[in-house]
Amino acid sequence: MGPLIPNEVLDPGWNFLIAFIVGIGFGFALEQAGFSSSRKLAGMFYGYDTVVLKVFFTAGIVGMMGLLYLSLFDMIDLTLVWVNPTFLWSAIVGGIIMGAGFIIGGFCPGTSACAAAIGKIDGLVFLGGIFVGIFLFAETFPLVKKLYLAHPMGPIKMSELLHVSQGFVVLLVVIIASFMFWLGEWAEKKFPREEY
């Protein structure tokens, strides 16, 4: 699966089954963590529940450190890891739209699928909205193509952008995450809310 299991060891056809099993496990973990609740997710923006922030920062740090250490021991070649090309303005506009959708609807795409899978109406409505948005984007693409492709930066990494080592970027993210964890704890005490 991916660069960890070469095609010579495992037939590429197995990747779909492995991805399916990992997806079920990820969805189960999201639901068990309470991420199928729009109130819990929106709580991050209001400051009374910052579990989402802590979980995703932790996942990012574990993933970054894991890849870094695997590359240091020549267990993975980071040049084989796909990096999406960056188009700066579409990333900024898309981030604003996604952030607004997150706070208005109380879900991100993954958590809405998790909520829909267990039959929550708000999750189903949000997921339906995603498909409508995808359809509208596809139909209006010629109108937004110029913005979508504006300021191309290629498959750039933060280490390349800042002209520092990948290890320094990981350290920087760990420091930022530590501050955000502290800020989250402060916010939860400052803006308490009764259990929902």
TISETI-967438 format. One record per residue: x, y, z of N, C-alpha, C in turn. Coordinates in steps of 0.02 Angstrom, whole numbers, padded with zeros to 5 digits, always signed. Atoms other than C-alpha are relative to their C-alpha. Layout:
N
XYZXYZXYZ...
END
This chain:
196
+00042-00059+00000+00000+00000+00000+00044+00062+00000-00042-00060+00006+00080+00161-00057+00073-00020-00005-00071+00016+00006+00269+00169-00050+00024-00048+00054-00022+00045-00054+00274+00062+00110+00000-00073-00022+00003+00069+00024+00224-00099+00020+00009+00002-00076-00013-00003+00073+00306-00109-00153-00045-00047-00039+00043+00041+00044+00206-00180-00299+00028-00070-00009-00029+00067+00006+00329-00326-00306-00020-00046+00057+00019+00039-00060+00274-00380-00132-00075-00013+00001+00073+00005-00003+00087-00348-00144-00030+00025-00065+00031-00019+00063-00016-00343-00302-00038+00066+00010+00033-00065-00008-00081-00164-00332-00076-00005+00010+00072+00009-00009-00260-00232-00338-00021-00004+00073+00016+00005-00072-00252-00263-00150-00005+00069+00032+00002-00067-00029-00230-00076-00120-00071+00024+00012+00070-00021-00008-00417-00048-00145-00032-00032+00061+00027+00034-00059-00463-00179-00015+00030+00029+00064-00033-00029-00059-00334-00110+00107-00027+00070+00015+00027-00068-00008-00397+00068+00077-00071-00003+00028+00068+00008-00024-00576+00008+00107+00000-00017+00075-00004+00019-00070-00528-00074+00272+00025+00058+00044-00026-00058-00037-00426+00078+00328-00054+00053+00006+00055-00049+00000-00574+00190+00280-00052-00017+00052+00048+00021-00051-00693+00088+00388+00028+00013+00069-00032-00012-00065-00570+00097+00532+00002+00074+00017-00003-00072-00011-00550+00285+00510-00069+00027+00018+00068-00021-00015-00738+00311+00506-00023-00021+00069+00017+00025-00066-00760+00204+00661+00034+00043+00054-00037-00041-00048-00625+00304+00752-00031+00070+00005+00032-00066-00002-00708+00469+00702-00065-00002+00039+00065+00006-00034-00878+00410+00764+00010-00010+00074-00013+00013-00071-00807+00344+00928+00026+00062+00036-00027-00062-00029-00718+00511+00956-00054+00054+00006+00055-00048-00004-00886+00599+00938-00001+00050-00057-00005-00047+00056-00842+00682+00772-00060-00004-00047+00062+00000+00040-01012+00636+00701-00050+00050+00028+00044-00051-00030-01086+00773+00811+00020+00069-00025-00015-00067+00026-01097+00943+00727+00012+00049+00058-00010-00044-00057-01105+01024+00899+00072-00004+00025-00069+00009-00023-00937+00950+00948+00048+00034-00048-00044-00029+00050-00858+01006+00785-00005+00076+00000+00009-00073-00002-00932+01182+00791+00027+00029+00065-00026-00023-00064-00876+01192+00973+00071+00025-00004-00069-00023+00009-00699+01216+00910+00001+00074-00016+00001-00071+00020-00747+01383+00832-00026+00045+00056+00026-00039-00055-00839+01439+00988+00043-00005+00063-00048+00006-00055-00700+01383+01105-00018-00046+00056+00019+00042-00056-00797+01267+01217+00021-00073-00007-00022+00069+00011-00732+01104+01140+00053+00000-00055-00055-00003+00049-00561+01098+01056+00031-00069-00013-00025+00068+00012-00544+00909+01041+00019-00010-00073-00014+00007+00071-00550+00920+00851+00069+00028-00016-00065-00031+00010-00402+01039+00849+00056-00045+00026-00052+00041-00031-00303+00927+00966+00011-00065-00038-00005+00064+00035-00341+00766+00872+00035+00009-00067-00029-00008+00067-00298+00833+00700+00072+00026+00002-00070-00021-00008-00140+00922+00758+00042-00061+00020-00037+00060-00021-00087+00760+00844+00010-00047-00059-00006+00044+00059-00123+00659+00686+00052+00028-00049-00049-00031+00045-00023+00783+00582+00071-00008+00024-00067+00007-00029+00125+00778+00700+00025-00072-00004-00019+00071+00003+00125+00588+00711+00018-00019-00072-00014+00015+00070+00116+00576+00521+00065+00031-00024-00061-00034+00020+00254+00705+00494+00061-00033+00030-00057+00030-00033+00370+00629+00623+00012-00071-00023-00006+00069+00025+00334+00453+00563+00034-00002-00068-00031-00003+00067+00377+00497+00383+00073+00022+00005-00069-00025-00007+00533+00592+00438+00046-00055+00026-00042+00053-00028+00599+00449+00544+00007-00059-00048-00005+00054+00049+00557+00318+00413+00049+00018-00056-00047-00021+00053+00654+00420+00285+00072+00001+00027-00067-00001-00029+00802+00441+00404+00030-00070+00002-00023+00069-00003+00813+00251+00419-00007-00036-00067+00005+00027+00068+00791+00228+00230-00055-00052-00008+00057+00046+00006+00625+00138+00255-00052+00027-00048+00046-00031+00047+00532+00261+00143+00038+00054-00038-00030-00051+00041+00584+00373+00001-00049+00057-00007+00047-00056+00000+00502+00543+00026-00009+00030-00070+00010-00025+00069+00529+00584-00158-00057-00036-00035+00056+00038+00029+00395+00453-00195-00068+00022+00028+00062-00023-00031+00266+00539-00084-00030+00056-00043+00033-00048+00044+00142+00634-00194-00016+00064+00038+00018-00065-00027+00126+00820-00158-00043+00035-00052+00044-00035+00047-00022+00908-00238+00031+00066-00021-00023-00066+00021+00026+01057-00345-00041+00055+00034+00033-00055-00035-00015+01220-00257-00018+00056-00049+00023-00059+00036-00118+01356-00339-00024+00048+00055+00008-00040-00061-00111+01495-00209-00070+00029+00008+00063-00035-00009-00271+01594-00243-00059-00047+00007+00055+00048-00008-00384+01444-00266+00003-00034+00068-00007+00029-00067-00313+01372-00104-00028+00048+00053+00025-00050-00048-00353+01534-00011-00077+00004-00003+00073-00005+00008-00529+01549-00083-00034-00065+00023+00028+00064-00021-00562+01363-00059+00002-00009+00076-00005+00004-00073-00502+01374+00122-00053+00042+00034+00053-00044-00028-00621+01518+00157-00069-00033-00008+00065+00033+00012-00767+01424+00078-00008-00061+00045+00004+00060-00042-00725+01263+00171-00009+00020+00073+00007-00023-00069-00704+01357+00336-00070+00025+00015+00069-00025-00009-00871+01444+00312-00049-00058+00003+00043+00059+00000-00954+01279+00270+00005-00040+00065-00013+00037-00062-00875+01199+00423-00038+00032+00058+00033-00033-00056-00942+01330+00543-00075+00004-00009+00072-00004+00012-01113+01346+00460-00033-00068+00007+00030+00067-00001-01145+01160+00438+00022-00043+00058-00024+00040-00057-01042+01094+00583+00037-00063-00019-00036+00060+00024-00952+00964+00476+00053+00020-00050-00045-00002+00058-00804+00942+00362-00022-00060-00043+00024+00055+00042-00824+00820+00216+00005-00069+00032-00009+00066-00031-00755+00670+00312-00048-00013+00057+00045+00010-00057-00856+00697+00470-00073-00001-00021+00069+00003+00024-01015+00728+00369-00016-00070-00026+00010+00069+00023-00992+00557+00287-00008-00047+00059+00005+00040-00062-00967+00483+00461-00070+00007+00030+00067-00012-00029-01128+00565+00524-00054-00030-00044+00050+00027+00046-01224+00514+00367-00002-00076+00005-00004+00073-00003-01164+00334+00386-00038-00029+00059+00038+00025-00057-01247+00320+00556-00071+00028+00001+00069-00021+00010-01407+00402+00491-00019+00068+00028+00016-00067-00025-01394+00579+00558-00024+00043-00058+00030-00041+00053-01505+00695+00456+00044+00058-00020-00043-00057+00017-01389+00845+00468+00061-00022-00040-00055+00026+00038-01246+00738+00405-00020-00017-00072+00025+00015+00067-01351+00677+00258-00011+00063-00041+00012-00064+00035-01402+00856+00214+00067+00032-00020-00065-00029+00014-01222+00916+00226+00034-00038-00057-00029+00041+00054-01162+00771+00117-00034+00014-00066+00036-00019+00061-01298+00813-00009+00024+00067-00026-00025-00066+00019-01236+00992-00008+00069-00005-00033-00066+00011+00030-01060+00930-00048-00008-00020-00073+00010+00024+00069-01124+00839-00203-00029+00055-00044+00026-00057+00039-01223+00992-00258+00057+00049-00015-00057-00045+00010-01067+01099-00234+00049-00026-00052-00044+00031+00051-00961+00977-00335-00030+00008-00069+00034-00006+00065-01090+00978-00475+00003+00073-00025-00001-00070+00020-01101+01169-00476+00070+00023-00020-00069-00017+00017-00912+01185-00476+00019-00027-00069-00015+00030+00066-00897+01066-00623-00035+00037-00056+00039-00033+00053-01033+01155-00721+00023+00072-00012-00022-00070+00007-00961+01329-00688+00076+00006-00007-00074-00002+00002-00777+01281-00705+00028+00049-00051-00028-00049+00048-00749+01382-00865-00001+00072+00027+00004-00068-00028-00802+01538-00768+00052+00012+00054-00047-00008-00056-00684+01506-00621+00070-00028-00015-00064+00032+00018-00541+01421-00716+00060+00046+00011-00056-00047-00007-00433+01578-00715+00020+00007+00073-00015-00004-00072-00447+01595-00525+00027-00067+00025-00021+00067-00022-00428+01406-00502+00074-00012-00014-00069+00012+00021-00261+01406-00593+00047+00059+00015-00040-00059-00014-00199+01574-00526+00058-00015+00046-00061+00003-00040-00024+01588-00452+00022-00073+00013-00022+00070-00010+00037+01408-00482+00070-00001+00033-00064+00006-00036+00179+01358-00364+00029-00070-00008-00025+00069+00008+00197+01175-00414-00008-00040+00064+00006+00043-00060+00212+01032-00289+00051+00021+00053-00049-00028-00047+00302+01140-00160-00015-00023+00071+00006+00018-00071+00334+01088+00020+00019+00061+00042-00016-00056-00045+00346+01207+00169+00075+00008+00009-00072-00004-00008+00530+01162+00189+00033+00036-00059-00027-00033+00060+00564+01219+00010-00020+00074+00000+00024-00069+00000+00459+01376+00030+00039+00043+00050-00036-00037-00052+00549+01427+00191+00076-00008-00004-00072+00014+00009+00720+01361+00133+00031-00026+00064-00025+00032-00061+00742+01255+00289-00006-00076-00009+00004+00073+00004+00759+01068+00323-00070-00024+00018+00066+00028-00017+00607+00955+00338-00005-00011+00075+00000+00009-00073+00657+00918+00518-00018+00065+00036+00015-00064-00031+00648+01104+00559-00075+00015-00006+00072-00011+00009+00472+01113+00486-00040-00042+00050+00034+00043-00049+00419+00966+00596+00006+00032+00070-00009-00034-00064+00494+01055+00748-00045+00061+00006+00043-00060+00001+00402+01215+00700-00073-00019+00011+00070+00022-00007+00236+01122+00684-00013-00026+00072+00007+00024-00069+00265+01037+00854-00007+00060+00048+00003-00060-00043+00295+01209+00934-00068+00034-00009+00065-00032+00013+00140+01283+00849-00056-00042+00032+00052+00044-00029+00036+01131+00902-00001+00006+00076-00003-00007-00073+00096+01146+01082-00035+00064+00022+00033-00063-00016+00041+01328+01084-00076-00006-00010+00072+00008+00014-00127+01282+01005-00034-00044+00052+00028+00042-00053-00154+01144+01134-00011+00042+00063+00007-00044-00059-00123+01272+01273-00058+00048-00011+00053-00047+00016-00238+01397+01186-00068-00035+00004+00062+00038-00004-00372+01262+01170-00022-00012+00071+00017+00011-00070-00363+01221+01354-00025+00065+00033+00021-00065-00026-00375+01406+01396-00070+00017-00022+00066-00017+00028-00526+01429+01281-00054-00042+00032+00050+00043-00032-00617+01280+01357-00017+00023+00070+00013-00026-00067-00598+01357+01530-00035+00068-00003+00028-00067+00007-00643+01532+01469-00072-00001-00025+00067+00004+00030-00797+01478+01369-00032-00068+00014+00028+00066-00016-00867+01327+01463-00072-00006-00025+00069+00014+00022-01027+01246+01402-00022-00065+00031+00026+00062-00029-01138+01115+01480+00004-00056-00052-00003+00058+00045-01126+00940+01408-00059+00000-00047+00053+00000+00050-01226+00920+01248-00012-00070-00025
END
